[in-house]
């Protein structure tokens, strides 16, 4: 089997709707009152807000991505822009690894780069399925996946090799 490779992005339909709703709220002062003399400061502040909101959304939508590779040397992952280079986990550091279904909000407080006080981290973009890695030092890491069957096949093949 080839090594497992997956790239995920924040491209959910509900994020687009949320973005449009936020833009409408940000632009609402322009529609709520007539723009006339002396209202330039308000117009500028609304436009600056729209530019900032749009920039944040576009950064999340286009820049943020989770890359996962499972191969004979172990697992590699990169959650850009938090990680510029791949983080490598050799199989020797792994105590247990499995594909699980989890509750992103209850277990980690949502999606994204998540840390808990109980030595648990999660890197997820969408969905509720992840690759849970338990390290020999007691820490755990969950990497979200949209291709659980292929991830499980790769784990079974490469972990025992």
C-alpha positions as CSV (number, residue, x, y, z in Angstrom):
1,X,0.0,0.0,0.0
2,X,1.1,3.6,-0.7
3,X,1.4,5.9,2.3
4,X,-1.8,7.6,3.4
5,X,-2.0,11.3,2.5
6,X,-4.8,13.7,3.3
7,X,-5.3,17.4,3.1
8,X,-8.3,19.1,4.8
9,X,-9.5,22.7,4.7
10,X,-12.2,24.7,6.4
11,X,-14.6,24.7,3.5
12,X,-17.9,23.9,5.1
13,X,-21.1,25.4,3.7
14,X,-22.1,26.7,7.1
15,X,-18.9,28.7,7.3
16,X,-19.8,30.5,4.1
17,X,-23.3,31.3,5.5
18,X,-21.8,32.5,8.8
19,X,-19.4,34.8,6.9
20,X,-22.3,36.3,4.8
21,X,-24.3,36.8,8.0
22,X,-21.4,38.6,9.7
23,X,-20.9,40.8,6.6
24,X,-24.5,41.7,6.5
25,X,-24.4,42.7,10.2
26,X,-21.2,44.7,9.6
27,X,-22.7,46.5,6.6
28,X,-26.1,47.1,8.3
29,X,-25.1,50.6,9.5
30,X,-24.8,51.6,5.9
31,X,-28.4,50.5,5.2
32,X,-29.8,51.7,8.5
33,X,-29.2,55.4,7.9
34,X,-28.7,57.7,5.0
35,X,-25.1,58.6,4.3
36,X,-24.7,62.3,4.1
37,X,-22.4,65.1,5.1
38,X,-20.5,64.4,8.3
39,X,-21.0,60.6,8.2
40,X,-17.6,59.9,6.6
41,X,-16.1,58.6,9.9
42,X,-18.9,56.1,10.3
43,X,-18.5,55.0,6.6
44,X,-14.8,54.5,7.0
45,X,-15.2,52.5,10.3
46,X,-17.8,50.2,8.6
47,X,-15.5,49.7,5.6
48,X,-12.5,48.9,7.8
49,X,-14.7,46.4,9.7
50,X,-15.7,44.7,6.5
51,X,-12.1,44.5,5.3
52,X,-11.0,43.0,8.6
53,X,-13.8,40.5,8.7
54,X,-13.3,39.5,5.1
55,X,-9.5,39.2,5.6
56,X,-10.0,36.9,8.6
57,X,-12.5,34.7,6.8
58,X,-10.3,34.4,3.7
59,X,-7.3,33.6,5.8
60,X,-9.2,30.8,7.5
61,X,-10.8,29.6,4.3
62,X,-7.7,29.5,2.1
63,X,-4.6,29.4,4.4
64,X,-5.6,27.0,7.2
65,X,-5.1,23.4,6.3
66,X,-4.4,20.1,8.0
67,X,-2.0,17.7,6.2
68,X,-1.6,14.1,7.5
69,X,0.8,11.5,6.2
70,X,0.9,7.9,7.5
71,X,3.8,5.8,6.3
72,X,6.5,3.3,7.2
73,X,8.4,5.8,9.3
74,X,5.4,6.9,11.4
75,X,2.9,9.8,11.2
76,X,3.6,13.3,9.9
77,X,1.2,16.2,10.3
78,X,1.2,19.9,9.7
79,X,-1.6,22.3,10.6
80,X,-0.7,25.4,8.6
81,X,-0.2,28.2,9.6
82,X,0.6,26.9,13.2
83,X,3.2,24.5,11.8
84,X,5.4,25.5,8.9
85,X,7.2,22.2,8.7
86,X,5.8,18.7,9.2
87,X,5.8,17.3,12.8
88,X,7.0,13.7,12.8
89,X,5.9,10.9,15.1
90,X,8.0,7.8,14.8
91,X,6.1,4.5,15.5
92,X,8.4,3.9,18.4
93,X,6.8,6.8,20.4
94,X,3.2,5.5,19.8
95,X,1.7,3.3,22.5
96,X,-1.7,3.0,20.8
97,X,-3.3,4.4,17.6
98,X,-6.8,4.0,16.3
99,X,-9.5,5.7,14.2
100,X,-12.3,6.8,16.5
101,X,-15.6,8.7,16.4
102,X,-15.6,11.6,18.9
103,X,-17.6,14.6,19.8
104,X,-15.6,17.7,18.8
105,X,-17.4,20.1,21.0
106,X,-17.7,18.0,24.1
107,X,-14.3,16.4,23.9
108,X,-12.2,19.3,22.7
109,X,-14.3,22.4,22.6
110,X,-14.7,22.5,18.8
111,X,-12.6,22.3,15.7
112,X,-9.2,23.8,15.0
113,X,-6.0,23.6,17.0
114,X,-7.4,22.5,20.4
115,X,-5.5,21.9,23.7
116,X,-6.9,20.6,27.0
117,X,-5.6,20.5,30.5
118,X,-5.5,16.7,30.4
119,X,-2.5,16.2,28.1
120,X,-4.8,16.0,25.1
121,X,-4.5,17.9,21.8
122,X,-6.7,17.8,18.7
123,X,-6.1,19.2,15.3
124,X,-9.3,19.0,13.3
125,X,-11.0,20.8,10.5
126,X,-14.4,19.2,10.2
127,X,-16.4,16.1,11.0
128,X,-16.3,13.8,14.0
129,X,-13.8,11.1,13.0
130,X,-10.2,11.2,13.9
131,X,-6.9,9.3,14.3
132,X,-6.3,9.1,18.0
133,X,-2.6,8.7,18.9
134,X,-1.7,7.7,22.5
135,X,2.0,8.3,23.2
136,X,4.1,6.3,25.6
137,X,4.6,9.4,27.7
138,X,0.8,9.7,28.4
139,X,0.0,12.5,26.0
140,X,-2.6,12.0,23.3
141,X,-3.1,13.7,19.9
142,X,-6.2,13.5,17.7
143,X,-5.8,14.2,14.0
144,X,-9.2,14.7,12.2
145,X,-9.8,12.7,9.1
146,X,-12.3,12.5,6.3
147,X,-11.0,9.2,5.0
148,X,-11.2,6.8,8.0
149,X,-11.0,3.5,6.1
150,X,-7.9,4.4,4.3
151,X,-6.3,5.8,7.4
152,X,-7.1,2.6,9.3
153,X,-5.6,0.5,6.5
154,X,-2.4,2.5,6.5
155,X,-2.2,2.3,10.3
156,X,-2.6,-1.5,10.3
157,X,-0.1,-1.9,7.6
158,X,2.7,0.4,8.7
159,X,2.4,0.2,12.5
160,X,3.1,-3.6,12.4
161,X,5.8,-3.4,9.7
